[in-house]
């Protein structure tokens, strides 16, 4: 029997048969068609595919294709030549197809179709540990796993996109030449694997959907009426119809109806989370179910598609999904992104509800914001004074950090209870609220509401920030004057006063970095507030307070008032305490690790600077130190607000699935509006309609 090498060379003119690239192709094709074991066949096929992917401008073309597109580039030249060989030589094509058919017969594709790209239903932590070990430890060879073969053929997502982004016509031609389409028995094993995977996915959805943590949060009713219970029965019916080639259309239609019911049940569960809080295990289970249903839909499409072009294209779509999924199975980032997507959305929504309280809609509310900001600034005078007294007494680092954090937390909680405003707490919470408006903008394509809301946020932020800064500065001056008049000496000694002034120099200290770090802390505190409220709602703490056994000694109305107050303020209290201790303990944590960490909070820093200046007197005014310190306050103001707002808005946009193109379009819309009416970004008009900020799903 003539060798595969000679069959290929005979297709080319004698003067081209000595081409080194052509010889490399013939050697690899010969190795594949002569392979006698599964291992050698898999190795030679992987080597052939890796060689074909390499750009080559020297290998001779068997025929010239006239399509003027990327397919004509040197990057695809080796593939073009190989396809032309398979198309021109039935003998070479038959040998190649025989090798592919042998691989399909000797390998199993259940894990490829049922598991590739899908999170394991054991939970997030075990899945994370498994993926970590797969990354760190070498994986043993498993020749019988079809999934391992495709990982070798398409080792990166770039290779997957490179191939599957080709036109449908070209993909159809490649599939017809590469795959043994005309050998029906070659597809018996892959079809059996596909049907088994379909049934396994149905069983997984049933098990998770009927678990107690989801069942009690669904629409209720008998278990046998649950769509999760009915899904495996409909899946079995569809599998039998495919095997018998009888009534496939009606079985598929019934199956699709039950899948729609499953999604409706998932929607009911998600809606339930709004009122009862969200849990990571529940979010993970919902993600597993949704991805499993999506995979089953793709598989069913391949099963019921008509032979020919529809069958080939749906099979290629399935192949692309499972190959990319198998690559994602090795990614910890993909696991975290999928698992935390809904969780982030719900936490952002809790934070957004709190953020609505910091947005003014008319002139009366705008004036109230100024009053609240002035009150918050005056309270911060005492906070800054206590902070300086604590941090310059030589206390042990932990004690110093704890007392500073307790001072901050107490001050912030008092502000929360008396409805005072701290400007830097607002951006991270209003960013979450803004993202919900952006989602409404996406759905309605109406920019008026979005623009009006952004105007309110900007002027509310400026009012709160300026009110804080003016009040804390003036209040610190008055406090220092009264202290010196009553006590007979400045509030701060020379060393502490010099530190308070010089530490704000944006170039001579770490003010810029510390201000950015404080912006991150402000954002984290808003997430902490949202998480704490979610945790309280999930564990039904307001209801537990209202029904506590202390009700026997107290009036039920008293417990209800306590419960209502807890519900209204838990997010604010939680965020305030978290912010206070993060600000206070950051220098201590930095000291523990040998890092010179500190925080720069614009309101607290303004109060500290004012106390330092008034304690030193006018001698610092002519030295230029005060000018640099004032510039440091301005830098801190900008970085505190922009960093925290950016992080909150970015997380919220990701949670709301806002695309980059939509995000850029929103920025362009806001920029145009700013040029048209910039004054409304700073001062409220006389009358303005308040937009709705109801939660959308």
Secondary structure by P-SEA (a helix, b strand, c coil): cccaaaaaaaaccccccccaaaaaaaaaaaaaaacccaaaaaaaaaaaaaaaaccccccccccccccccccccccaaaaaaaaaaaaccaaaaaaaaaaaaaaaaacccccccccccccccccaaaaaaaaaaaaccccccccccaaaaaaaacccaaaaaaaccccaaaaaaaaaaaccccccccaaaaaaaaaaaaaaaaaaaaaaaacaaaaaaccccccccccccaaaaaaaaaaaaaaaccaaaaaaaaaaaaaaaaaaaaaaaaaaaaaccccaaaaaaaaaaaaaaaaaaaaaaaaaccccaaaaaaaaaaaaaaaaaaaacccaaaaaaaaaaaaaaaaaaaaaaaacccccccaaaaaaaaaaaaaaaaaaaaaaaaaaaaaaccccaaaaaaaaaaaaaaaaaaaaaaccccccccaaaaaaaaaaaaaaaaacccaaaaaaaaaaaaaaaaaaaaaaaaaaaaaaaaaaaaaaaacccccccaaaaaaaaccccccccaaaaaaaaaaaaaaaaaaaaaaaaaaaaaaaaaaaaaaccccccccaaaaaaaaaaaaacaaaaaaaaaaaaaaaaaaaaaaaaccbbbbbbaaaaaaaaaaaaaaacccccccaaaaaaaaaaaaaaaaaaaaaaaaaaaaaaaaacccaaaaaaaaaaaaaaaaaccccccccccbbbbbbbcccc
